[in-house]
């Protein structure tokens, strides 16, 4: 059996085209198919983990000694009868001491009003000064074909604005999967671009169609089977 490219375990494909262990999408038909969904497998696993609760004792086999019950019924112990406490002699009464008269406290003076200091602007609220690197899917493919290690170092921690053709669209709320695959018009490249979006972008993703040319901006996130981008937004379609 083939292994999952995400978790690395030998796996099979569920009815909703996902890894039976981690739920990663398996788009190839070469995986063995399981007649269940990923959600059904998870529900069965949770059911097996639940232990039955009962009052009967469970016996476990022991070598050469028959069985030994894990729980035993203990006879309730008789509570000791408390001995009567000895009566204490009453303490002698003390004459009341007169309380001193309270001193008059001066009335508190109102504190002067202080003007609130202006809160410093957080770095996250500042306007980003970095500009996005504009490139096409063909341009990325050329860079990775020459030297993928050098290309990875060049685009690390950079914002990319990639233009390409929509090849596949994945929107699965149950797994929190929202991404598209960009390719070139000829679809001859070995390195395509996977653009991951947030759930709030689902309405825009649902309006896309395969074969449509779009421009996506996002942060470079390395490469593994695809050139990956995260925190993506559509900036042109």
C-alpha positions as CSV (number, residue, x, y, z in Angstrom):
1,X,0.0,0.0,0.0
2,X,1.1,3.6,-0.6
3,X,2.1,6.0,2.1
4,X,0.4,9.3,2.9
5,X,2.5,12.3,1.8
6,X,1.4,14.2,4.9
7,X,1.8,11.8,7.9
8,X,4.0,9.2,6.2
9,X,2.0,6.2,7.3
10,X,0.8,3.4,5.1
11,X,-2.7,4.4,4.3
12,X,-5.8,3.9,2.2
13,X,-8.2,6.4,0.6
14,X,-11.6,7.0,2.2
15,X,-14.8,7.7,0.3
16,X,-14.3,11.4,0.7
17,X,-10.7,11.1,-0.8
18,X,-8.8,11.6,2.4
19,X,-6.0,9.7,4.4
20,X,-7.6,7.3,6.8
21,X,-5.2,8.4,9.6
22,X,-4.8,12.2,9.3
23,X,-7.5,13.3,6.8
24,X,-5.0,14.7,4.2
25,X,-6.5,14.8,0.7
26,X,-5.4,11.9,-1.5
27,X,-6.2,12.9,-5.1
28,X,-4.6,9.8,-6.7
29,X,-6.7,6.8,-7.6
30,X,-3.8,4.4,-6.9
31,X,-4.6,4.3,-3.2
32,X,-6.8,1.4,-2.0
33,X,-10.3,2.6,-1.3
34,X,-12.1,2.2,2.1
35,X,-15.9,2.1,2.0
36,X,-16.1,4.7,4.8
37,X,-15.6,8.4,5.3
38,X,-12.8,9.9,7.4
39,X,-15.4,11.2,9.8
40,X,-16.9,7.7,10.3
41,X,-13.4,6.3,11.0
42,X,-12.8,8.9,13.7
43,X,-16.2,8.2,15.3
44,X,-15.5,4.5,15.4
45,X,-12.1,5.2,17.0
46,X,-13.6,7.3,19.7
47,X,-16.3,4.6,20.4
48,X,-13.6,1.9,20.8
49,X,-11.8,4.1,23.3
50,X,-14.8,4.3,25.7
51,X,-14.7,1.7,28.5
52,X,-17.9,0.1,29.8
53,X,-18.9,1.2,33.3
54,X,-20.5,-1.4,35.7
55,X,-20.5,-2.7,39.2
56,X,-19.3,-6.3,38.3
57,X,-15.6,-7.1,39.1
58,X,-13.3,-7.9,36.1
59,X,-11.1,-10.9,36.4
60,X,-7.6,-11.0,34.7
61,X,-5.8,-14.4,34.1
62,X,-2.6,-15.0,36.0
63,X,-0.1,-17.8,35.3
64,X,-0.4,-20.9,37.5
65,X,-2.9,-19.1,39.9
66,X,-6.2,-19.1,38.1
67,X,-7.8,-15.7,38.0
68,X,-7.6,-12.8,40.4
69,X,-10.5,-10.3,40.6
70,X,-9.4,-6.7,40.1
71,X,-12.0,-5.4,42.5
72,X,-13.1,-6.8,45.9
73,X,-16.0,-6.2,48.1
74,X,-14.9,-5.0,51.5
75,X,-16.9,-5.4,54.6
76,X,-17.7,-2.1,56.1
77,X,-15.7,-1.4,59.3
78,X,-17.6,-0.5,62.4
79,X,-17.1,3.2,63.3
80,X,-15.6,3.6,66.8
81,X,-17.9,5.1,69.4
82,X,-16.5,8.5,70.4
83,X,-15.7,8.8,74.1
84,X,-17.6,11.5,75.9
85,X,-15.6,14.7,76.1
86,X,-14.7,15.9,79.5
87,X,-16.5,19.0,80.6
88,X,-14.3,22.1,80.7
89,X,-14.4,24.5,83.6
90,X,-15.9,27.8,82.6
91,X,-13.3,30.5,82.0
92,X,-13.5,33.4,84.4
93,X,-15.3,36.4,83.1
94,X,-13.1,39.5,82.4
95,X,-14.3,43.0,83.0
96,X,-14.9,44.8,79.7
97,X,-12.2,47.2,78.7
98,X,-13.6,50.5,77.4
99,X,-12.9,51.0,73.7
100,X,-11.0,54.2,72.8
101,X,-12.9,56.8,71.0
102,X,-12.2,56.8,67.3
103,X,-10.0,59.6,66.0
104,X,-11.5,61.8,63.3
105,X,-9.8,61.2,59.9
106,X,-9.3,64.2,57.6
107,X,-11.5,64.1,54.5
108,X,-9.6,62.8,51.5
109,X,-8.7,65.4,48.9
110,X,-9.7,64.6,45.3
111,X,-6.7,63.5,43.2
112,X,-5.9,65.6,40.1
113,X,-7.1,64.1,36.8
114,X,-4.3,62.8,34.7
115,X,-4.5,62.9,30.9
116,X,-4.3,59.3,29.5
117,X,-1.0,58.6,27.7
118,X,-1.2,57.7,24.0
119,X,-0.8,54.0,23.5
120,X,2.2,53.1,21.3
121,X,1.3,51.6,18.0
122,X,2.0,47.9,17.8
123,X,4.2,46.5,15.1
124,X,1.4,44.4,13.7
125,X,-0.7,47.6,13.3
126,X,2.0,49.4,11.3
127,X,1.6,49.6,7.6
128,X,3.9,46.9,6.0
129,X,6.7,48.3,4.0
130,X,7.7,45.1,2.2
131,X,6.6,44.9,-1.4
132,X,5.4,41.7,-3.0
133,X,7.6,39.9,-5.6
134,X,5.5,39.6,-8.7
135,X,6.1,36.4,-10.6
136,X,4.2,33.9,-12.8
137,X,3.9,30.1,-12.3
138,X,6.3,29.7,-15.3
139,X,8.8,32.0,-13.6
140,X,8.8,30.0,-10.4
141,X,9.1,26.7,-12.3
142,X,12.2,28.0,-14.1
143,X,13.8,29.1,-10.9
144,X,13.2,25.7,-9.2
145,X,14.2,23.7,-12.3
146,X,17.7,25.4,-12.2
147,X,18.3,25.1,-8.4
148,X,15.4,24.5,-6.0
149,X,17.6,25.0,-2.9
150,X,18.7,28.5,-4.2
151,X,15.2,29.3,-5.1
152,X,13.9,28.4,-1.7
153,X,16.5,30.6,0.0
154,X,15.6,33.5,-2.4
155,X,11.9,33.4,-1.6
156,X,12.1,32.6,2.1
157,X,10.0,35.0,4.3
158,X,9.0,36.9,1.1
159,X,5.6,38.0,0.0
160,X,4.8,36.6,-3.5
161,X,2.2,37.8,-6.0
162,X,1.8,34.9,-8.4
163,X,-0.3,34.9,-11.6
164,X,-1.4,31.5,-13.0
165,X,-4.3,29.4,-14.2
166,X,-6.6,27.7,-11.6
167,X,-6.2,24.0,-12.0
168,X,-8.0,22.6,-8.9
169,X,-10.1,24.1,-6.1
170,X,-10.4,22.5,-2.6
171,X,-13.0,23.8,-0.1
172,X,-13.8,21.3,2.7
173,X,-15.2,22.9,5.9
174,X,-15.1,19.6,7.8
175,X,-11.3,19.4,7.5
176,X,-10.6,23.2,7.4
177,X,-9.1,22.9,4.0
178,X,-9.3,25.9,1.7
179,X,-6.7,26.1,-1.1
180,X,-6.3,26.2,-4.9
181,X,-3.6,24.8,-7.2
182,X,-2.2,27.2,-9.8
183,X,-0.5,26.0,-13.0
184,X,0.4,27.5,-16.4
185,X,-1.8,27.5,-19.4
186,X,0.1,24.6,-20.9
187,X,0.2,22.6,-17.6
188,X,3.7,21.2,-18.4
189,X,5.4,22.3,-15.2
190,X,6.4,19.8,-12.5
191,X,6.3,22.5,-9.9
192,X,2.8,23.9,-9.4
193,X,1.8,26.5,-6.7
194,X,-0.5,25.6,-3.8
195,X,-2.2,28.7,-2.3
196,X,-3.8,28.2,1.1
197,X,-6.7,30.6,2.1
198,X,-8.7,31.3,5.3
199,X,-12.2,30.2,5.9
200,X,-13.5,33.8,5.4
201,X,-12.3,33.6,1.8
202,X,-14.6,30.6,0.9
203,X,-17.2,32.8,-0.9
204,X,-14.5,34.0,-3.3
205,X,-13.1,30.5,-3.8
206,X,-16.5,29.2,-4.7
207,X,-16.8,31.7,-7.5
208,X,-13.6,30.5,-9.2
209,X,-13.6,28.0,-12.0
210,X,-10.9,25.7,-13.4
211,X,-9.0,27.3,-16.3
212,X,-9.5,30.8,-14.9
213,X,-6.5,33.1,-14.8
214,X,-6.0,34.7,-11.3
215,X,-3.4,36.6,-9.3
216,X,-2.8,35.4,-5.7
217,X,-0.7,37.2,-3.0
218,X,0.6,35.3,0.0
219,X,3.6,34.4,2.0
220,X,6.1,31.9,0.7
221,X,5.9,28.7,2.7
222,X,8.5,26.3,1.2
223,X,8.1,23.5,-1.2
224,X,7.0,19.9,-0.9
225,X,5.3,18.4,-4.0
226,X,4.2,21.9,-4.7
227,X,5.5,25.4,-4.2
228,X,3.4,26.5,-1.2
229,X,2.0,29.9,-0.2
230,X,-0.1,30.6,3.0
231,X,-2.2,33.5,4.2
232,X,-3.3,34.1,0.6
233,X,-5.7,36.6,-0.8
234,X,-7.1,37.0,-4.4
235,X,-5.8,40.3,-5.8
236,X,-6.9,39.8,-9.5
237,X,-9.2,37.6,-11.4
